[in-house]
Structure formats: structure tokens, C-alpha cells
């Protein structure tokens, strides 16, 4: 089981580190829209309109067999329309720079820890940006396990991350669970769930309310050359608080080197 089989719109790979001198590049493009927004009571109410396009680039580079460098950044264009708010943005999305340390590995099982610095984007409308409001440090724990069967390979990858802006309080929590099935060497099907939570915070002198987002992605990937996959999928926010209810389509290209 190689790393990089746990990729989505949010573009982060799994618990398996890269080998020394090897790496992986993953590019993703996504298109999303929303006709509803979640209130503070988790109710979905009508929204005049929301749309977003985003292109991201994710990079892993193995330095040693236990240390992998990670980079993750993107560019986005979005439009938000509500009864009392109009908002447009075009620019860089969050940029992550960090390193991942292998903590345990045996056949079919891997655990690791990642420490990253997150450079926040310039979006000041948190209705479209969970876990925003400033640069943050992130500590992420990862575990992945795979198993071969007569009908194909099954795997899971679970992640849990804590984010803090000033280290004197916890500002955000993120979790992810990926379940995958490889019936053949060329095909891969995945179900992924993502949970994001951000505490209330002060942005430009205003109190931004607590936020929550739970989304599900379904995708299918095919190997078209050795070490290269193309992935196509769809995503949906299924529960939220003070965040838009997004529907998305995405496509990704994975390249090992």
C-alpha cells in the first residue's frame, strides 16, 4: 500500500510516508456551488447563491524513510450572495508547509505524525471558510491499514488534527476517514468523510460564531500509467453550522516519482 491513496478536494495524502528520494505530486481542480447555508441551529436555509472554483497542488518529498516534507497550496475564485451580504474573492487559498514523521510501520499498517504551519488565505467571510482567521500551527495524527482479500484490497486511513493560532487556546479541529477498495491494480473506489470545527473568533473587530462542517466525498480513480492515477469524484456537505451547504465535483491527477 503506497501513500497518496487518500486524496480529495482538500488534497492531503495518508499515513504512509514516502521513501527517501521518492515523492508524489497531486493536482486537483474542483467546482462547487450552494443554494443553502446552515444557521447557528444547524438548519439549512435558502441562500441567494454561492459558487467556487479551485485548483490545488500537493507535494510530498521523502527525505529519509521516516521523514517526508509536505507542501499544499491552491488558488480559488468564489462568489457569495445572501440577502444582506455580497462577497467576491480571487486569490490564494490556505498554504501548508510541514513535515511528516513515521512513528510505526509494518506490513499493511502505518502510523505517523505531521506538524505544519498554515498560512491563512485572505478571505474575511467565514461563511465560506471553516478554520480561518489567521495563520495557524497544526498537529496531525494519522493511521492507515490495508488488507488483501480474494476480491481485492481494502484499506482505511484515519486522521485527527488540532490547530492553534497563538498556542494559548485551541482554535480548530479537523478529522478525516477514508475507506477504500481496490478490486484490481488499476481501479480504486473511495468513500471519504471530513469534519471541521472552529471555535468562535474575532475577525476585524467582529465576533465570528462557532462553526462546524461535515462532508462526504465519493470518488473513483484509475491508473492510466505506472505510478499515475486520474481521480473523479463528487462531494456534499451533509451537516453544518454557520457555513454554506456545498455540492462539488472534482478531478485529480496523482504522479509518483
C-alpha positions as CSV (number, residue, x, y, z in Angstrom):
1,X,0.0,0.0,0.0
2,X,1.5,3.3,-1.0
3,X,0.8,6.8,0.3
4,X,-1.4,9.1,-1.7
5,X,-4.4,6.8,-1.9
6,X,-6.4,9.1,0.4
7,X,-6.8,12.3,-1.6
8,X,-9.8,14.6,-2.0
9,X,-10.7,18.1,-2.8
10,X,-8.8,19.1,0.4
11,X,-5.7,17.4,-1.1
12,X,-3.9,15.6,1.7
13,X,-2.4,12.1,1.5
14,X,-2.3,9.3,4.1
15,X,-0.3,7.8,6.9
16,X,2.3,6.1,4.6
17,X,5.5,8.1,4.3
18,X,7.4,8.4,1.1
19,X,10.7,6.5,0.7
20,X,14.0,8.5,0.8
21,X,14.5,10.3,-2.5
22,X,11.0,9.5,-3.8
23,X,7.9,11.7,-3.9
24,X,4.5,12.4,-5.2
25,X,2.7,15.3,-6.8
26,X,-1.1,15.6,-6.8
27,X,-3.0,18.3,-8.6
28,X,-6.8,18.8,-8.1
29,X,-9.4,21.0,-9.7
30,X,-12.8,21.4,-8.1
31,X,-16.1,23.2,-8.9
32,X,-18.7,23.7,-6.2
33,X,-22.0,25.6,-5.6
34,X,-24.5,26.1,-2.8
35,X,-28.1,27.2,-2.7
36,X,-28.4,26.9,1.1
37,X,-26.5,28.0,4.2
38,X,-26.5,26.5,7.7
39,X,-27.7,28.6,10.6
40,X,-26.4,28.6,14.2
41,X,-29.0,26.0,15.0
42,X,-27.8,23.6,12.2
43,X,-30.8,24.4,10.0
44,X,-30.3,24.7,6.2
45,X,-32.0,27.9,4.9
46,X,-32.1,29.3,1.4
47,X,-29.1,31.3,0.1
48,X,-29.2,33.5,-3.0
49,X,-26.1,31.9,-4.4
50,X,-22.6,30.6,-3.9
51,X,-20.0,29.2,-6.4
52,X,-16.3,28.4,-6.2
53,X,-13.6,27.0,-8.5
54,X,-10.3,25.9,-7.0
55,X,-7.0,24.4,-8.2
56,X,-4.7,22.9,-5.7
57,X,-1.2,21.4,-5.8
58,X,0.0,18.9,-3.2
59,X,3.6,17.7,-2.9
60,X,5.3,15.0,-0.8
61,X,9.1,14.5,-0.8
62,X,10.8,11.7,1.1
63,X,14.0,12.9,2.8
64,X,14.6,9.7,4.7
65,X,12.5,6.6,5.1
66,X,11.0,8.2,8.3
67,X,10.8,11.9,7.3
68,X,8.7,13.3,4.5
69,X,8.3,17.0,3.6
70,X,4.8,18.2,2.7
71,X,3.5,21.2,0.8
72,X,-0.1,22.0,-0.1
73,X,-1.4,25.2,-1.7
74,X,-4.1,26.4,-4.1
75,X,-5.8,29.2,-6.0
76,X,-9.5,29.9,-5.8
77,X,-12.3,32.1,-7.2
78,X,-15.6,32.4,-5.4
79,X,-18.8,34.4,-5.3
80,X,-21.2,34.6,-2.3
81,X,-24.6,36.2,-2.4
82,X,-27.0,36.5,0.6
83,X,-29.8,38.9,1.5
84,X,-27.6,41.3,3.4
85,X,-24.1,40.2,2.1
86,X,-22.3,40.2,-1.2
87,X,-18.8,38.8,-1.4
88,X,-16.3,38.0,-4.2
89,X,-12.8,36.7,-3.9
90,X,-10.0,35.6,-6.2
91,X,-6.6,34.7,-4.8
92,X,-4.6,32.1,-2.9
93,X,-6.2,29.5,-0.6
94,X,-4.5,28.3,2.6
95,X,-0.9,27.3,2.1
96,X,0.5,24.4,4.2
97,X,4.2,23.7,4.7
98,X,5.2,20.9,7.1
99,X,6.9,17.6,7.7
100,X,5.6,14.1,8.5
101,X,7.4,11.6,10.7
102,X,6.8,7.9,10.6
103,X,6.1,6.6,14.1
104,X,5.3,2.9,13.3
105,X,5.2,0.7,10.2
106,X,4.7,-3.0,9.4
107,X,3.2,-4.9,6.6
108,X,-0.2,-3.3,5.9
109,X,-0.1,-0.8,8.8
110,X,1.4,2.6,9.3
111,X,1.1,5.5,11.8
112,X,2.6,8.9,11.5
113,X,2.5,12.5,12.9
114,X,2.6,15.7,10.9
115,X,3.5,19.2,12.0
116,X,2.6,22.0,9.7
117,X,2.4,25.8,9.5
118,X,-0.8,27.0,7.8
119,X,-0.6,30.4,6.1
120,X,-4.2,31.6,6.1
121,X,-5.9,32.9,2.9
122,X,-7.1,36.5,2.7
123,X,-10.9,35.6,2.9
124,X,-12.6,37.5,5.7
125,X,-16.0,35.9,5.1
126,X,-16.0,32.9,7.4
127,X,-19.3,31.6,6.0
128,X,-17.2,30.1,3.2
129,X,-14.1,29.4,5.2
130,X,-14.1,27.0,8.1
131,X,-11.0,27.1,10.4
132,X,-9.8,30.5,9.1
133,X,-9.0,33.8,10.7
134,X,-5.2,33.8,10.8
135,X,-2.0,31.7,10.4
136,X,-2.1,28.6,12.5
137,X,0.1,25.6,13.6
138,X,-1.4,22.2,13.0
139,X,-0.6,18.9,14.7
140,X,-2.0,15.9,12.8
141,X,-2.0,12.2,13.8
142,X,-2.5,9.6,11.0
143,X,-3.1,5.9,10.9
144,X,-3.7,3.7,7.9
145,X,-4.2,0.0,7.4
146,X,-4.7,-2.2,4.3
147,X,-5.7,-5.9,3.8
148,X,-5.6,-8.1,0.8
149,X,-8.6,-10.4,0.1
150,X,-9.7,-12.7,-2.7
151,X,-11.9,-10.0,-4.2
152,X,-9.5,-7.1,-3.9
153,X,-7.6,-4.9,-1.4
154,X,-9.4,-2.9,1.3
155,X,-7.9,-0.1,3.3
156,X,-8.8,2.7,5.7
157,X,-7.0,5.9,6.6
158,X,-8.0,8.0,9.7
159,X,-6.7,11.4,10.6
160,X,-7.2,13.8,13.5
161,X,-5.7,17.3,13.6
162,X,-5.6,20.2,16.1
163,X,-5.0,23.8,15.0
164,X,-3.9,26.8,17.1
165,X,-3.1,30.4,16.1
166,X,-1.4,31.5,19.3
167,X,-0.8,28.2,21.2
168,X,-2.7,29.6,24.2
169,X,-6.0,28.1,23.0
170,X,-7.4,25.6,20.6
171,X,-8.8,27.3,17.5
172,X,-9.9,24.4,15.3
173,X,-10.2,20.6,14.9
174,X,-10.3,18.5,11.8
175,X,-10.9,14.8,11.3
176,X,-11.0,12.6,8.2
177,X,-11.8,9.0,7.5
178,X,-11.2,7.3,4.1
179,X,-12.5,3.8,3.2
180,X,-11.1,2.4,0.0
181,X,-11.4,-0.7,-2.2
182,X,-9.1,-1.8,-5.0
183,X,-10.7,-4.6,-7.0
184,X,-7.7,-4.6,-9.4
185,X,-4.4,-2.8,-9.6
186,X,-5.8,-0.2,-12.0
187,X,-9.0,0.7,-10.2
188,X,-9.7,2.3,-6.8
189,X,-13.0,3.4,-5.2
190,X,-13.2,5.6,-2.1
191,X,-15.7,7.0,0.4
192,X,-14.3,9.9,2.5
193,X,-15.8,11.8,5.3
194,X,-14.4,15.1,6.7
195,X,-15.3,17.0,9.8
196,X,-14.2,20.6,10.6
197,X,-14.8,22.6,13.7
198,X,-13.7,26.1,14.5
199,X,-14.3,28.0,17.8
200,X,-15.7,31.5,17.7
201,X,-13.1,34.1,17.0
202,X,-12.6,37.8,16.5
203,X,-12.0,38.9,12.9
204,X,-11.5,42.6,12.1
205,X,-13.1,43.6,15.4
206,X,-16.2,41.4,14.9
207,X,-17.0,38.1,16.7
208,X,-17.3,35.2,14.2
209,X,-19.5,32.5,15.5
210,X,-18.5,28.9,16.2
211,X,-18.6,26.7,13.0
212,X,-19.0,23.1,12.1
213,X,-18.9,21.2,8.8
214,X,-19.4,17.5,7.9
215,X,-19.0,16.4,4.3
216,X,-18.8,13.2,2.3
217,X,-16.9,12.5,-0.9
218,X,-17.3,9.7,-3.3
219,X,-14.7,9.1,-5.9
220,X,-13.2,6.6,-8.4
221,X,-9.6,6.5,-9.6
222,X,-7.9,4.7,-12.4
223,X,-4.2,4.0,-13.0
224,X,-3.5,5.0,-16.7
225,X,0.3,4.7,-16.5
226,X,2.6,3.1,-13.9
227,X,2.6,5.5,-10.9
228,X,-0.1,7.7,-12.4
229,X,-3.8,7.9,-11.4
230,X,-6.7,10.0,-12.5
231,X,-9.5,10.6,-9.9
232,X,-13.0,11.8,-10.5
233,X,-15.5,12.4,-7.7
234,X,-18.3,14.4,-6.1
235,X,-18.8,15.9,-2.6
236,X,-21.6,17.1,-0.4
237,X,-21.8,18.9,2.9
238,X,-24.4,16.9,4.9
239,X,-24.4,18.8,8.2
240,X,-23.1,22.3,9.2
241,X,-23.3,25.3,11.4
242,X,-22.7,28.8,10.1
243,X,-21.3,27.5,6.8
244,X,-22.6,27.1,3.3
245,X,-24.0,23.7,2.2
246,X,-21.7,22.9,-0.7
247,X,-22.1,20.4,-3.6
248,X,-18.9,19.8,-5.6
249,X,-17.3,18.0,-8.5
250,X,-13.5,17.4,-8.6
251,X,-10.8,15.8,-10.7
252,X,-7.3,14.9,-9.6
253,X,-4.1,13.7,-11.1
254,X,-1.6,11.7,-9.0
255,X,2.0,11.3,-10.1
256,X,4.7,9.3,-8.3
257,X,8.4,9.9,-9.0
